Amino acid sequence: MANSKWGHMVALQTPHIVPIPIVEALRDTKKVDPNHDTVRTARKIGISFGD
């Protein structure tokens, strides 16, 4: 928003954090295993995934 990037989100494209259009981010469905270690760790530290 500070750079007038409305309709964008940030993404990690190692080693950079870059803005990408939300439409591009939503183009393909990406599924995450809810039992993956990263998801389980996130839940343990209080991150909610809306379920």
CHARMM internal coordinates of N, CA and C (Angstrom, degrees):
IC EDIT
DIST 1 N 1 CA 1.4359
DIST 1 CA 1 C 1.5174
ANGL 1 N 1 CA 1 C 110.58
DIST 1 C 2 N 1.3276
ANGL 1 CA 1 C 2 N 116.07
DIHE 1 N 1 CA 1 C 2 N -35.08
DIST 2 N 2 CA 1.4576
ANGL 1 C 2 N 2 CA 118.61
DIHE 1 CA 1 C 2 N 2 CA 179.35
DIST 2 CA 2 C 1.5237
ANGL 2 N 2 CA 2 C 110.71
DIHE 1 C 2 N 2 CA 2 C -63.52
DIST 2 C 3 N 1.3315
ANGL 2 CA 2 C 3 N 116.45
DIHE 2 N 2 CA 2 C 3 N -28.03
DIST 3 N 3 CA 1.4668
ANGL 2 C 3 N 3 CA 121.14
DIHE 2 CA 2 C 3 N 3 CA 179.70
DIST 3 CA 3 C 1.5220
ANGL 3 N 3 CA 3 C 111.99
DIHE 2 C 3 N 3 CA 3 C -104.53
DIST 3 C 4 N 1.3282
ANGL 3 CA 3 C 4 N 117.50
DIHE 3 N 3 CA 3 C 4 N 20.91
DIST 4 N 4 CA 1.4715
ANGL 3 C 4 N 4 CA 123.21
DIHE 3 CA 3 C 4 N 4 CA -179.65
DIST 4 CA 4 C 1.5217
ANGL 4 N 4 CA 4 C 112.83
DIHE 3 C 4 N 4 CA 4 C 58.25
DIST 4 C 5 N 1.3216
ANGL 4 CA 4 C 5 N 117.20
DIHE 4 N 4 CA 4 C 5 N 40.40
DIST 5 N 5 CA 1.4661
ANGL 4 C 5 N 5 CA 122.10
DIHE 4 CA 4 C 5 N 5 CA 179.17
DIST 5 CA 5 C 1.5268
ANGL 5 N 5 CA 5 C 109.87
DIHE 4 C 5 N 5 CA 5 C -99.34
DIST 5 C 6 N 1.3281
ANGL 5 CA 5 C 6 N 117.56
DIHE 5 N 5 CA 5 C 6 N 55.55
DIST 6 N 6 CA 1.4546
ANGL 5 C 6 N 6 CA 121.52
DIHE 5 CA 5 C 6 N 6 CA 178.48
DIST 6 CA 6 C 1.5269
ANGL 6 N 6 CA 6 C 109.18
DIHE 5 C 6 N 6 CA 6 C -66.11
DIST 6 C 7 N 1.3380
ANGL 6 CA 6 C 7 N 117.16
DIHE 6 N 6 CA 6 C 7 N 144.50
DIST 7 N 7 CA 1.4606
ANGL 6 C 7 N 7 CA 121.11
DIHE 6 CA 6 C 7 N 7 CA -179.90
DIST 7 CA 7 C 1.5170
ANGL 7 N 7 CA 7 C 112.63
DIHE 6 C 7 N 7 CA 7 C 78.40
DIST 7 C 8 N 1.3244
ANGL 7 CA 7 C 8 N 116.40
DIHE 7 N 7 CA 7 C 8 N 15.34
DIST 8 N 8 CA 1.4599
ANGL 7 C 8 N 8 CA 121.88
DIHE 7 CA 7 C 8 N 8 CA 179.28
DIST 8 CA 8 C 1.5225
ANGL 8 N 8 CA 8 C 109.60
DIHE 7 C 8 N 8 CA 8 C -119.38
DIST 8 C 9 N 1.3153
ANGL 8 CA 8 C 9 N 115.12
DIHE 8 N 8 CA 8 C 9 N 163.40
DIST 9 N 9 CA 1.4566
ANGL 8 C 9 N 9 CA 122.50
DIHE 8 CA 8 C 9 N 9 CA 171.14
DIST 9 CA 9 C 1.5187
ANGL 9 N 9 CA 9 C 106.66
DIHE 8 C 9 N 9 CA 9 C -132.25
DIST 9 C 10 N 1.3052
ANGL 9 CA 9 C 10 N 117.42
DIHE 9 N 9 CA 9 C 10 N 169.84
DIST 10 N 10 CA 1.4588
ANGL 9 C 10 N 10 CA 119.22
DIHE 9 CA 9 C 10 N 10 CA 177.09
DIST 10 CA 10 C 1.5154
ANGL 10 N 10 CA 10 C 109.29
DIHE 9 C 10 N 10 CA 10 C -99.06
DIST 10 C 11 N 1.3237
ANGL 10 CA 10 C 11 N 115.30
DIHE 10 N 10 CA 10 C 11 N 147.42
DIST 11 N 11 CA 1.4594
ANGL 10 C 11 N 11 CA 121.52
DIHE 10 CA 10 C 11 N 11 CA 179.26
DIST 11 CA 11 C 1.5200
ANGL 11 N 11 CA 11 C 108.68
DIHE 10 C 11 N 11 CA 11 C -139.32
DIST 11 C 12 N 1.3148
ANGL 11 CA 11 C 12 N 115.61
DIHE 11 N 11 CA 11 C 12 N 149.53
DIST 12 N 12 CA 1.4549
ANGL 11 C 12 N 12 CA 120.95
DIHE 11 CA 11 C 12 N 12 CA 175.49
DIST 12 CA 12 C 1.5153
ANGL 12 N 12 CA 12 C 108.44
DIHE 11 C 12 N 12 CA 12 C -89.68
DIST 12 C 13 N 1.3151
ANGL 12 CA 12 C 13 N 115.58
DIHE 12 N 12 CA 12 C 13 N 116.25
DIST 13 N 13 CA 1.4668
ANGL 12 C 13 N 13 CA 122.12
DIHE 12 CA 12 C 13 N 13 CA 171.07
DIST 13 CA 13 C 1.5171
ANGL 13 N 13 CA 13 C 103.92
DIHE 12 C 13 N 13 CA 13 C -120.30
DIST 13 C 14 N 1.3189
ANGL 13 CA 13 C 14 N 114.66
DIHE 13 N 13 CA 13 C 14 N 86.55
DIST 14 N 14 CA 1.4553
ANGL 13 C 14 N 14 CA 123.45
DIHE 13 CA 13 C 14 N 14 CA -169.34
DIST 14 CA 14 C 1.5201
ANGL 14 N 14 CA 14 C 111.60
DIHE 13 C 14 N 14 CA 14 C -42.27
DIST 14 C 15 N 1.3051
ANGL 14 CA 14 C 15 N 117.85
DIHE 14 N 14 CA 14 C 15 N 128.67
DIST 15 N 15 CA 1.4680
ANGL 14 C 15 N 15 CA 129.30
DIHE 14 CA 14 C 15 N 15 CA 5.97
DIST 15 CA 15 C 1.5261
ANGL 15 N 15 CA 15 C 113.21
DIHE 14 C 15 N 15 CA 15 C -98.06
DIST 15 C 16 N 1.3206
ANGL 15 CA 15 C 16 N 118.69
DIHE 15 N 15 CA 15 C 16 N 19.24
DIST 16 N 16 CA 1.4618
ANGL 15 C 16 N 16 CA 121.73
DIHE 15 CA 15 C 16 N 16 CA -173.80
DIST 16 CA 16 C 1.5276
ANGL 16 N 16 CA 16 C 111.82
DIHE 15 C 16 N 16 CA 16 C -110.16
DIST 16 C 17 N 1.3228
ANGL 16 CA 16 C 17 N 115.51
DIHE 16 N 16 CA 16 C 17 N 152.74
DIST 17 N 17 CA 1.4638
ANGL 16 C 17 N 17 CA 122.37
DIHE 16 CA 16 C 17 N 17 CA 169.54
DIST 17 CA 17 C 1.5185
ANGL 17 N 17 CA 17 C 105.19
DIHE 16 C 17 N 17 CA 17 C -105.38
DIST 17 C 18 N 1.3329
ANGL 17 CA 17 C 18 N 116.03
DIHE 17 N 17 CA 17 C 18 N 120.36
DIST 18 N 18 CA 1.4634
ANGL 17 C 18 N 18 CA 120.64
DIHE 17 CA 17 C 18 N 18 CA -171.59
DIST 18 CA 18 C 1.5247
ANGL 18 N 18 CA 18 C 111.22
DIHE 17 C 18 N 18 CA 18 C -127.77
DIST 18 C 19 N 1.3415
ANGL 18 CA 18 C 19 N 117.02
DIHE 18 N 18 CA 18 C 19 N 151.93
DIST 19 N 19 CA 1.4667
ANGL 18 C 19 N 19 CA 119.39
DIHE 18 CA 18 C 19 N 19 CA 173.97
DIST 19 CA 19 C 1.5256
ANGL 19 N 19 CA 19 C 109.71
DIHE 18 C 19 N 19 CA 19 C -80.92
DIST 19 C 20 N 1.3269
ANGL 19 CA 19 C 20 N 116.74
DIHE 19 N 19 CA 19 C 20 N 138.60
DIST 20 N 20 CA 1.4633
ANGL 19 C 20 N 20 CA 120.63
DIHE 19 CA 19 C 20 N 20 CA 173.14
DIST 20 CA 20 C 1.5268
ANGL 20 N 20 CA 20 C 107.87
DIHE 19 C 20 N 20 CA 20 C -133.57
DIST 20 C 21 N 1.3315
ANGL 20 CA 20 C 21 N 117.27
DIHE 20 N 20 CA 20 C 21 N 147.37
DIST 21 N 21 CA 1.4621
ANGL 20 C 21 N 21 CA 119.51
DIHE 20 CA 20 C 21 N 21 CA 178.31
DIST 21 CA 21 C 1.5305
ANGL 21 N 21 CA 21 C 110.36
DIHE 20 C 21 N 21 CA 21 C -62.06
DIST 21 C 22 N 1.3185
ANGL 21 CA 21 C 22 N 116.96
DIHE 21 N 21 CA 21 C 22 N 138.05
DIST 22 N 22 CA 1.4654
ANGL 21 C 22 N 22 CA 120.92
DIHE 21 CA 21 C 22 N 22 CA 179.63
DIST 22 CA 22 C 1.5226
ANGL 22 N 22 CA 22 C 110.53
DIHE 21 C 22 N 22 CA 22 C -58.88
DIST 22 C 23 N 1.3267
ANGL 22 CA 22 C 23 N 117.38
DIHE 22 N 22 CA 22 C 23 N -37.00
DIST 23 N 23 CA 1.4725
ANGL 22 C 23 N 23 CA 121.10
DIHE 22 CA 22 C 23 N 23 CA 178.75
DIST 23 CA 23 C 1.5270
ANGL 23 N 23 CA 23 C 110.02
DIHE 22 C 23 N 23 CA 23 C -57.95
DIST 23 C 24 N 1.3278
ANGL 23 CA 23 C 24 N 117.18
DIHE 23 N 23 CA 23 C 24 N -41.27
DIST 24 N 24 CA 1.4624
ANGL 23 C 24 N 24 CA 120.94
DIHE 23 CA 23 C 24 N 24 CA 179.20
DIST 24 CA 24 C 1.5302
ANGL 24 N 24 CA 24 C 110.56
DIHE 23 C 24 N 24 CA 24 C -66.83
DIST 24 C 25 N 1.3167
ANGL 24 CA 24 C 25 N 116.99
DIHE 24 N 24 CA 24 C 25 N -39.83
DIST 25 N 25 CA 1.4647
ANGL 24 C 25 N 25 CA 121.05
DIHE 24 CA 24 C 25 N 25 CA -179.15
DIST 25 CA 25 C 1.5243
ANGL 25 N 25 CA 25 C 111.56
DIHE 24 C 25 N 25 CA 25 C -65.31
DIST 25 C 26 N 1.3310
ANGL 25 CA 25 C 26 N 116.99
DIHE 25 N 25 CA 25 C 26 N -31.23
DIST 26 N 26 CA 1.4650
ANGL 25 C 26 N 26 CA 121.13
DIHE 25 CA 25 C 26 N 26 CA -176.78
DIST 26 CA 26 C 1.5245
ANGL 26 N 26 CA 26 C 113.73
DIHE 25 C 26 N 26 CA 26 C -93.59
DIST 26 C 27 N 1.3231
ANGL 26 CA 26 C 27 N 117.11
DIHE 26 N 26 CA 26 C 27 N -1.50
DIST 27 N 27 CA 1.4630
ANGL 26 C 27 N 27 CA 121.10
DIHE 26 CA 26 C 27 N 27 CA -175.67
DIST 27 CA 27 C 1.5286
ANGL 27 N 27 CA 27 C 112.33
DIHE 26 C 27 N 27 CA 27 C -59.93
DIST 27 C 28 N 1.3129
ANGL 27 CA 27 C 28 N 117.64
DIHE 27 N 27 CA 27 C 28 N -45.35
DIST 28 N 28 CA 1.4621
ANGL 27 C 28 N 28 CA 121.89
DIHE 27 CA 27 C 28 N 28 CA -178.78
DIST 28 CA 28 C 1.5241
ANGL 28 N 28 CA 28 C 109.44
DIHE 27 C 28 N 28 CA 28 C -111.83
DIST 28 C 29 N 1.3297
ANGL 28 CA 28 C 29 N 116.03
DIHE 28 N 28 CA 28 C 29 N 139.46
DIST 29 N 29 CA 1.4524
ANGL 28 C 29 N 29 CA 120.21
DIHE 28 CA 28 C 29 N 29 CA 176.92
DIST 29 CA 29 C 1.5173
ANGL 29 N 29 CA 29 C 108.76
DIHE 28 C 29 N 29 CA 29 C -75.99
DIST 29 C 30 N 1.3102
ANGL 29 CA 29 C 30 N 115.19
DIHE 29 N 29 CA 29 C 30 N 129.77
DIST 30 N 30 CA 1.4593
ANGL 29 C 30 N 30 CA 120.83
DIHE 29 CA 29 C 30 N 30 CA 177.79
DIST 30 CA 30 C 1.5180
ANGL 30 N 30 CA 30 C 107.29
DIHE 29 C 30 N 30 CA 30 C -119.44
DIST 30 C 31 N 1.3041
ANGL 30 CA 30 C 31 N 116.62
DIHE 30 N 30 CA 30 C 31 N 123.03
DIST 31 N 31 CA 1.4592
ANGL 30 C 31 N 31 CA 120.30
DIHE 30 CA 30 C 31 N 31 CA -177.51
DIST 31 CA 31 C 1.5232
ANGL 31 N 31 CA 31 C 109.99
DIHE 30 C 31 N 31 CA 31 C -104.21
DIST 31 C 32 N 1.3200
ANGL 31 CA 31 C 32 N 114.46
DIHE 31 N 31 CA 31 C 32 N 143.27
DIST 32 N 32 CA 1.4565
ANGL 31 C 32 N 32 CA 121.48
DIHE 31 CA 31 C 32 N 32 CA 178.76
DIST 32 CA 32 C 1.5168
ANGL 32 N 32 CA 32 C 107.79
DIHE 31 C 32 N 32 CA 32 C -120.62
DIST 32 C 33 N 1.3197
ANGL 32 CA 32 C 33 N 116.15
DIHE 32 N 32 CA 32 C 33 N 132.25
DIST 33 N 33 CA 1.4622
ANGL 32 C 33 N 33 CA 121.01
DIHE 32 CA 32 C 33 N 33 CA 177.46
DIST 33 CA 33 C 1.5298
ANGL 33 N 33 CA 33 C 108.23
DIHE 32 C 33 N 33 CA 33 C -68.00
DIST 33 C 34 N 1.3334
ANGL 33 CA 33 C 34 N 118.02
DIHE 33 N 33 CA 33 C 34 N 117.52
DIST 34 N 34 CA 1.4646
ANGL 33 C 34 N 34 CA 120.01
DIHE 33 CA 33 C 34 N 34 CA -177.81
DIST 34 CA 34 C 1.5264
ANGL 34 N 34 CA 34 C 113.19
DIHE 33 C 34 N 34 CA 34 C -64.45
DIST 34 C 35 N 1.3290
ANGL 34 CA 34 C 35 N 117.18
DIHE 34 N 34 CA 34 C 35 N -13.09
DIST 35 N 35 CA 1.4623
ANGL 34 C 35 N 35 CA 120.92
DIHE 34 CA 34 C 35 N 35 CA 178.52
DIST 35 CA 35 C 1.5244
ANGL 35 N 35 CA 35 C 112.51
DIHE 34 C 35 N 35 CA 35 C -100.06
DIST 35 C 36 N 1.3322
ANGL 35 CA 35 C 36 N 117.16
DIHE 35 N 35 CA 35 C 36 N 7.06
DIST 36 N 36 CA 1.4627
ANGL 35 C 36 N 36 CA 120.81
DIHE 35 CA 35 C 36 N 36 CA 178.96
DIST 36 CA 36 C 1.5291
ANGL 36 N 36 CA 36 C 109.34
DIHE 35 C 36 N 36 CA 36 C -64.35
DIST 36 C 37 N 1.3270
ANGL 36 CA 36 C 37 N 116.13
DIHE 36 N 36 CA 36 C 37 N 146.04
DIST 37 N 37 CA 1.4660
ANGL 36 C 37 N 37 CA 120.78
DIHE 36 CA 36 C 37 N 37 CA -178.71
DIST 37 CA 37 C 1.5228
ANGL 37 N 37 CA 37 C 112.65
DIHE 36 C 37 N 37 CA 37 C -53.53
DIST 37 C 38 N 1.3180
ANGL 37 CA 37 C 38 N 117.42
DIHE 37 N 37 CA 37 C 38 N -39.81
DIST 38 N 38 CA 1.4649
ANGL 37 C 38 N 38 CA 120.71
DIHE 37 CA 37 C 38 N 38 CA -178.54
DIST 38 CA 38 C 1.5202
ANGL 38 N 38 CA 38 C 111.10
DIHE 37 C 38 N 38 CA 38 C -64.92
DIST 38 C 39 N 1.3179
ANGL 38 CA 38 C 39 N 117.33
DIHE 38 N 38 CA 38 C 39 N -41.00
DIST 39 N 39 CA 1.4649
ANGL 38 C 39 N 39 CA 121.30
DIHE 38 CA 38 C 39 N 39 CA 179.34
DIST 39 CA 39 C 1.5233
ANGL 39 N 39 CA 39 C 109.65
DIHE 38 C 39 N 39 CA 39 C -67.74
DIST 39 C 40 N 1.3088
ANGL 39 CA 39 C 40 N 116.78
DIHE 39 N 39 CA 39 C 40 N -43.75
DIST 40 N 40 CA 1.4673
ANGL 39 C 40 N 40 CA 119.95
DIHE 39 CA 39 C 40 N 40 CA 179.55
DIST 40 CA 40 C 1.5272
ANGL 40 N 40 CA 40 C 111.15
DIHE 39 C 40 N 40 CA 40 C -62.83
DIST 40 C 41 N 1.3228
ANGL 40 CA 40 C 41 N 116.94
DIHE 40 N 40 CA 40 C 41 N -40.51
DIST 41 N 41 CA 1.4636
ANGL 40 C 41 N 41 CA 120.70
DIHE 40 CA 40 C 41 N 41 CA 177.72
DIST 41 CA 41 C 1.5191
ANGL 41 N 41 CA 41 C 110.65
DIHE 40 C 41 N 41 CA 41 C -64.32
DIST 41 C 42 N 1.3287
ANGL 41 CA 41 C 42 N 117.07
DIHE 41 N 41 CA 41 C 42 N -43.24
DIST 42 N 42 CA 1.4658
ANGL 41 C 42 N 42 CA 120.93
DIHE 41 CA 41 C 42 N 42 CA 179.01
DIST 42 CA 42 C 1.5237
ANGL 42 N 42 CA 42 C 110.55
DIHE 41 C 42 N 42 CA 42 C -59.40
DIST 42 C 43 N 1.3153
ANGL 42 CA 42 C 43 N 117.08
DIHE 42 N 42 CA 42 C 43 N -43.53
DIST 43 N 43 CA 1.4717
ANGL 42 C 43 N 43 CA 120.36
DIHE 42 CA 42 C 43 N 43 CA 178.92
DIST 43 CA 43 C 1.5332
ANGL 43 N 43 CA 43 C 110.78
DIHE 42 C 43 N 43 CA 43 C -62.31
DIST 43 C 44 N 1.3357
ANGL 43 CA 43 C 44 N 116.41
DIHE 43 N 43 CA 43 C 44 N -39.52
DIST 44 N 44 CA 1.4646
ANGL 43 C 44 N 44 CA 120.36
DIHE 43 CA 43 C 44 N 44 CA -178.30
DIST 44 CA 44 C 1.5259
ANGL 44 N 44 CA 44 C 112.20
DIHE 43 C 44 N 44 CA 44 C -64.85
DIST 44 C 45 N 1.3243
ANGL 44 CA 44 C 45 N 117.21
DIHE 44 N 44 CA 44 C 45 N -28.20
DIST 45 N 45 CA 1.4697
ANGL 44 C 45 N 45 CA 118.79
DIHE 44 CA 44 C 45 N 45 CA 179.60
DIST 45 CA 45 C 1.5246
ANGL 45 N 45 CA 45 C 111.91
DIHE 44 C 45 N 45 CA 45 C -95.53
DIST 45 C 46 N 1.3431
ANGL 45 CA 45 C 46 N 116.51
DIHE 45 N 45 CA 45 C 46 N 8.13
DIST 46 N 46 CA 1.4578
ANGL 45 C 46 N 46 CA 120.24
DIHE 45 CA 45 C 46 N 46 CA 171.64
DIST 46 CA 46 C 1.5143
ANGL 46 N 46 CA 46 C 116.63
DIHE 45 C 46 N 46 CA 46 C 99.70
DIST 46 C 47 N 1.3264
ANGL 46 CA 46 C 47 N 118.33
DIHE 46 N 46 CA 46 C 47 N 8.73
DIST 47 N 47 CA 1.4625
ANGL 46 C 47 N 47 CA 120.16
DIHE 46 CA 46 C 47 N 47 CA 177.42
DIST 47 CA 47 C 1.5238
ANGL 47 N 47 CA 47 C 108.77
DIHE 46 C 47 N 47 CA 47 C -79.70
DIST 47 C 48 N 1.3249
ANGL 47 CA 47 C 48 N 116.39
DIHE 47 N 47 CA 47 C 48 N 130.87
DIST 48 N 48 CA 1.4591
ANGL 47 C 48 N 48 CA 122.11
DIHE 47 CA 47 C 48 N 48 CA -179.22
DIST 48 CA 48 C 1.5218
ANGL 48 N 48 CA 48 C 109.86
DIHE 47 C 48 N 48 CA 48 C -103.40
DIST 48 C 49 N 1.3169
ANGL 48 CA 48 C 49 N 116.22
DIHE 48 N 48 CA 48 C 49 N 139.66
DIST 49 N 49 CA 1.4573
ANGL 48 C 49 N 49 CA 121.79
DIHE 48 CA 48 C 49 N 49 CA 177.72
DIST 49 CA 49 C 1.5254
ANGL 49 N 49 CA 49 C 111.59
DIHE 48 C 49 N 49 CA 49 C -107.39
DIST 49 C 50 N 1.3122
ANGL 49 CA 49 C 50 N 116.62
DIHE 49 N 49 CA 49 C 50 N 13.69
DIST 50 N 50 CA 1.4559
ANGL 49 C 50 N 50 CA 121.13
DIHE 49 CA 49 C 50 N 50 CA 174.78
DIST 50 CA 50 C 1.5105
ANGL 50 N 50 CA 50 C 115.27
DIHE 49 C 50 N 50 CA 50 C 77.29
DIST 50 C 51 N 1.3046
ANGL 50 CA 50 C 51 N 117.01
DIHE 50 N 50 CA 50 C 51 N 15.57
DIST 51 N 51 CA 1.4681
ANGL 50 C 51 N 51 CA 118.74
DIHE 50 CA 50 C 51 N 51 CA 178.60
DIST 51 CA 51 C 1.4683
ANGL 51 N 51 CA 51 C 109.63
DIHE 50 C 51 N 51 CA 51 C -108.58
END
COOR INIT
IC SEED 1 N 1 CA 1 C
IC BUILD
